[in-house]
Amino acid sequence: MALINKEGSIRRIREGLEKLPEFAGYEILSYKRNRGLDLLRIEAGLVLVRERGYREAEYRVSMADLEKLLKSLFRFEFPRSRQLRLYQLASPEERGQTRKRL
């Protein structure tokens, strides 16, 4: 788990996803853990993005379009957040687990 700044996090997440194996990914949560995004790498150039928070939605996007989608989702899901929680997921089953409260 890492607490990362929202500024510059999109590039870091995209670079990390390119290095992960298939069906692994990231879970991005707000500081209070009440809103989040799940990113799973499905195949070489395809990512599954699940939005949980203000809206419930699922997107399949290419790596090239991921940055643009994340930028708009960050504005909507994390409008006032300065820091986000980033968890690495080893498999799709780990999505949505309750995380330890501080």
N, C-alpha and C positions, 0 to 999 in steps of 0.2 A: 504494500500500500504506500502510496506517495501522495503528499499534498502538493499540488503544482499550481503555479500561477496560470490564470486563464489566458493571459497574453502569451502568445508563442506556443501554446499547448497543442494547437491543431497540427502544426508541422511535426512536433515531437511524436504525437500519436500516429500520424500517417507513416512516419519513418519506422516506428516500432512495429506497426502492423505488417509492413513489407518484410520484416525479418522473422515474424512468427510463423509457425507451421499452420496448415489448414485446420479449421475448426477450433482455433484458439483466438483470443482477442482481448479486449479491454472492457471494463465497466467504469464509466465516468459518473460520479455522483456529486450532487451539490454538497456544500459543507455540512448541512443538516441531514443529509442522506434521504431527503424526501422526494427528490427528482433525479432522474438519471437517464443515461444513454448506454446501450450495450452495443459493442462493435465486435462482430465475429468475421473472421476471414474465411470465406466459403471455399474459394479456389484462388488461383494465382492472381487474377486481377479483379475479383469481385468481393464486396464486403456487405454483410447484412447489418443494418443499423436498426435497433429497436428503441423507440422513444417511450419513456415512462415518466409521467409527471402531469403537466398541464394537459397534454394530449397523449393518447395511446396510438402509436403508429409504427409501421415497419417499412423499411426501405431497402432495396437492393441496388447498390451503386458500384460503379467502377472506381478504381483507385484515383483515376483522373478527376472524377466528379466528387470525390469524398470531401475534399477541402471546402468546396463551395457549400455543400449540404451541411457540414459541421458548423460552418460559420453562421448560417441562418438558424440552425437548431440551438446553438449556444446563445444567440441573442434571445430566442424565445424561452428556452428552458432555464437558463441561468442569467437573467437580465441584470441582477445586481451583485452576483457572485464575483469575487476577485480571485478566490482559490477554489480548486476542485479536487475531489478525491479520485485517484486513479488506481484501479485494481487490475491486475493481469489475470485473465481467465485461461485455464488450461484446456477446458472443454465446455461445450454448450450447457451442460448440466449445472455449472457453477453460477449461471446468470440468476439474478434476483435473490440470492441468499441474503439473509439478514446479516448485517455487519456489526461488529462490536461497537457499542456506543461509548464515547469518552466521558 
